[in-house]
Amino acid sequence: MCHHGRTLFSCGHSEWKGLNNMCHLEEAFERGERDEGCSEMWSHGFNTIRVDVLCEPCTLAKEMIDHRFQAIKQRIKALRE
C-alpha cells in the first residue's frame, strides 16, 4: 500500500493528497515489471493534516441551509407584522 497525504476536515470528511511514498508494487509498476500498480491508499499521522473548516460540499450545503433559514425567518417576521 502506498502512503498518501490526507486532509481531515472538521465535518468528518477527508481528502486525499498526493503520493508521498510508493510501495514495492507501485515501484515495480513504474519500472514496467507489473501490469497494474498499487490500488491501496494509506495515510500516516505524520502526513495527515487536520483543519478546522468544512469541506467544500459541506460548506455549500451549509450556505444553502443558512439561506433557506434566513428566508423562512423573514417570512415569519413579515407575518407577525
Residue pairs with C-beta under 8 A, 6 or more apart in sequence:
1 23
1 38
1 40
1 41
1 42
2 19
2 20
2 21
2 22
2 23
2 26
2 38
2 40
2 41
2 42
3 19
3 20
3 21
3 23
3 42
3 43
3 44
3 47
4 16
4 17
4 18
4 19
4 20
4 41
4 42
4 43
4 47
5 16
5 17
5 18
5 20
5 43
5 47
5 48
5 49
6 14
6 15
6 16
6 17
6 43
6 47
6 48
6 49
7 14
7 15
7 17
7 48
7 49
7 50
7 51
8 14
8 48
8 49
8 50
8 51
9 15
9 51
9 53
9 54
9 55
9 58
10 51
10 52
10 53
10 54
11 54
11 55
11 58
13 55
13 57
13 58
15 55
16 41
16 43
17 47
20 47
22 30
22 38
23 38
23 40
25 34
25 37
25 38
26 37
26 38
28 34
29 35
29 36
29 37
29 38
30 37
53 59
54 62
